[in-house]
Amino acid sequence: MWGRGEESLAFSLAQSGKGSVMDAAKDNDREKLAERTGGREKRRRQPRGAVKSLISAVRMTERDVWILEALTKMRFLTTSQMAQLFFDGSQWSANKRLRRLFDAGVVQVWMRSLAQENVYSVTQRGLQLLAEQEEDTDNGGIAPRGLDGNLDHLLAINQVRIALALALPTIGAELTWWRSDWELRAHGRERIIPDALFGIGWEQDSAQAVALEVDNHTKSPRKFVQKILAYTSRRQQHRGLYGLSDMVVLVVGRDPYWVERYRLGLETIRVDEWVWCTTWQAISNPGMLAPIWHPPGDAHCYSLQELKSLPYGKEGSSHATPALPGA
């Protein structure tokens, strides 16, 4: 969905066609009028809050398919995330189209509070329509029955994925594969589970394997250092982590103060060549491709392009997707 191979979705917003959902077909089985009053037909009142019946036919645009693919891959997305991916940043356009898809029964909307954005997920009908479009009866998707218990963390992981997917093509690179933590937990038996594992494909067929750690509100330098030490142990083993032995770890934190504490805590162990830290603010501005990645024990910050030329960015297992049992 996000690049070569498995990631089939290209975020080419200029190519996304406009379209509309067909009006609901009339229900032939609807009850006929039981009474006539004053020459007018008296219709049965629908109960308050009754769910609209699904439309019988949906004319899916290419962009609609991309939306369903994204929700299948990432489970939950906010309105603004949808706008970034498919509507050139326009939340008005995103709201308008998502409302039609909601009325069609192919997406579900979750309202957390008046102060928070709506969150969207795919429905079972959406999965069925996506399977018909892809001629694949088993796309591996799940229609959530409720919001994820750790929704803010999941949305944060997805935001990093979106930022990478939109930024990398502008420099001739792309995401070649991606495994979020729920996919890793479903298949792996590893003691350490990153928030995500993914591959960056650079020009001239070079590649990097990357583990992502997103810190939302943990504020525990000790636990963080312990997890990085676990990475160190697996890197030193022949098999590595999920078959990847030369990965780099990118750390994104919500609070700049705690990100700096994490980075300083890593100075006591030799991870200066493969662990890089940044903040949410930096990803938004100056942006994912700017020199925002700060290693332990070094006052200099690097860009993603600079990271690819450092010693760990070499050919080998980075080219392959991780080996997941049963995947």
N, C-alpha and C positions, 0 to 999 in steps of 0.2 A: 504494500500500500504506500510505502514511503520512498521507494527508489527502485534499484535493480532487484531482480529475483523476486523474493516474497513480497517486497514492498512495492506494490503495483500502482499506488495512488500518487500521481504527480500533482503538486499544488500549483497548477497553472490557472490562476483565477481568470485571466483574460480569455481562456478557452472555455470557461464554464458557461454552458448555454442557459438561457432563461426559458422558463416554461411555467406551466401552471398545472395544478391538480384538477382533474376533471370533476365537474359537479357530481354529487351523489346521484346514482341511478335510482329511479323510483322503485319502491319496494312493492312487487306484485302481490305479496302476501299480506299487505297492510289491511287491517280490518275496514270493511265498508261502513258507511254511515248507518248508525242505528236509528237515528231520529231525524226529523226535519222540523224546524221551528221557524215559522214565518217565511217559509220558502228557502231558508238557508240550511246548509248542511252543518250539523253540529259535530265537531271533531272531539275525540277524547283527549283531554289535557294530559300532557306528559308530566310525570312526577318531577318536582324540583330537583335539580342536580342529576337527572338521568343522563347516562352516557350516550353520546350520539352513536348511531350505528355506523360501522365502518363503510366507507364508500366501496362500491362493488368493483370499480376499476380505477387504477392509478396510472397516470402517464408519467413515468419516471424520466427526469432529465439526467444527463450525465453527472451534473453536480449533485443531484439527489442521491445517486448511487455512491458518490464519494462521501457524502454526509453519513449514509448508513454504514459504509465501510469504516469510517473514522470512529463512529460510535461503537461498532462491533469490536474494533481493536482497542479502544481506550476506555470503554465502558461508560464514562460520564464526561461531559463537556459543558462548559458554561456558554452563555450567549456570546460573550466577548471572545471566547476561544473559537467558537464557530465563525464569528465575524472575521477574525484574523485569517482563518484557513480558507474560507470559501466566498467571502463577500467583501474583500478588499478593505476590511476594517469597519464596514458600515453595519452598526448594530440594528438600524432601522430595517435594512434589507434582510438581515439575518432573522429578525423577529417576524417579519412578514412571511418569509418562506417557511420558517420552522412552524409557524401557526398552521399553515396549510398542511404540512406533513403531520402535525399533531392531529388535525381534523381528519386526515386520511387514516389515522391509526397506526402509522409506521414509526413514530417516535413518541416517547413519553416525556412529559415535562414535570419537574419536581420543583416546588416552590418552598424554599427553606425559611425565608423571612422577608419582610418588606425591604429590609436594608441589604439583602444579598441578591445576587444574580440568580436567575432561573438556571437549573441544571437539566440537561437532556440525556436520555438514553434510548437505545433501540428497543422496539417491542418485538414480540414473537411474529407479528404480521410483517414487520420491517425485515426481520431475518428471512422470512419466507420469500418476500419480494426480492431481496438481495440474492438469495439462492437462485431464483428464477433468472435474474439478470446475468448472473455469473455461470449459470448452468451447473451449479454445484449444490447438491442437496445437503451437504454438511460443511458449512463454513466455519464451524468451531465456535460460533458466537453464542452468547447467553443473553437473554432478555432479563435484566435485573427486576426483582420484585420489590425492591426498596433501595434506599440510598446506602452506599457503602459506609460502614462504621467508622472508617478513617478517611472520609471524603476529602477533607482539605489536603491531606498528604497525597492522595491519588491525583487530585486536580493539579497539585504542584508538580508531580512527576510528568503529567501530561503537558503542562505549560513548557517545561524544558524540552520535551519532545517536539512540540510545535515550533518553538524558537529555533531549534536545530533544523527542522524540516524546511522552514522558510528561509533561513539564512544560508545554509550550506550551498544550495544551487547557485547562489549569486557569485560564488568563487570557484565554481566548477567541481564541487564535491556533493556528496549525498549520503543519506542514511541507507545502508545496504541491508540491515536487518535490525530488529528490535525485539527484546523480550522484557516485559515488565515483571515486577516482583511476583504478581499473582500467577503468571505463567511459569516462572521459575519454581515457585512453591508447589505447583501442581505436578511437576515432573521430576524435580531434582531431589537429591538426598544430601545436598551440601550443608555443612554446618553454618556457612555464611551465605546469606542471600542478599545481593545488592537490590537497591530500589529499581534498577533496570540494568540490563546489559545490551549494548548495541555496537554496531560497526559503522565506522565512517570510511567511505570510499573516496580517496583522493584521485586527482588526475594521474595519468600514467600508471593506473592500476595498483597504486600503493594503498594500504589499508591500515586501520587501527581498530583494535577492540577496546571498548570503553565500559567501565562500570560507573554507574551513577549513584551517588548518595545525596539524598535531599533531606535537609534538616529543617523541620518546620518550627517546632517549639520544644525540642528535647532539652537543650541547655545542660548537657552532661559531657564535659571534655573527657572524663575517664572512660565512659562507655564508647565514645567516638574513637579514642586511641586504641582501645581494646579491639574494636572492629577492624581498624587499619592494620593492627598486628596480625589479625587473622588473615587478612589479605596477604600480608608479607609471607606468612607461613605457606599459604597455598601457591604463591608465586614461585617459591623455592622448590616446590615439588615438581616432578617431571610432568605430571598430568595437568597441573595448574587448576584453575577454577572453571568448571564446566568445559574442560579441555582447552582453556585459554591461559597461557602462561606469561604473556607479555603485555597484558592490558594496562591501561592508565586509568586512574580513579579520579573522576571529577566530583567535587563536593560543592553543593549549592546550599547556602544557608539563608534563613530569613533575617536574622539579627546580625548586623555587621560586627558588633562587639563579641558575640559568641563565635562567629566565624574566625575572628582573629585569635581568640583563645584556643580554638581547635588547631589552627595553624601553628601557633607557638608550642602547643603540646606535642606536635609531631616533630619538632626540632630535635628531640632526644632520640629519635629513631631514624634510620637512614631510608627516608622515603622521598627525598627531594627531587628525584627524577621521574616520579610517576604518580604523585598525589598533588592535585591542584585545586585551590579553593577560590570561590567567588561568592557574591551575594545576589539576591533577587533584584536589588536595585540596579546592579551593574548589568545584569542580563537585559533589563528593560532599557537602560540608558547608562553607558554608551552603546550597549548591544552585545549579542552573542559573539560576534566576530572581532570585537575590539580586544586590546590587550588587558583583559580583566582577570586572567587566571594566575593566582599567586601561589607559588610553591613554598614549603617550609624552608627556612634558612636562606632565603633569597629576597632581597628588597625589590627585585625586578618583577614586573608582571608580563605575561606572555599572551599571545593570541592563539586561537586554535590552529591557525596555519603554522605558527612557530613550533607548536607542540609536535607536529607531524615530523619535523626534521630532527627531533632530539633522539637520543640513543635507543629508547624503547620502541620507537615507531618503526618497526622493521617488518619485513615480509614474513609470512609464516601462518600461525594459527589465527591471526587476526582476520584473515580472509574468510574464514568459515563461520557459519552460525554455530552457537554452542551446542554441544552434544547433550540433549535432554532425553533421559530415559522415557520411552513411550511416546515421544513427540513425533 
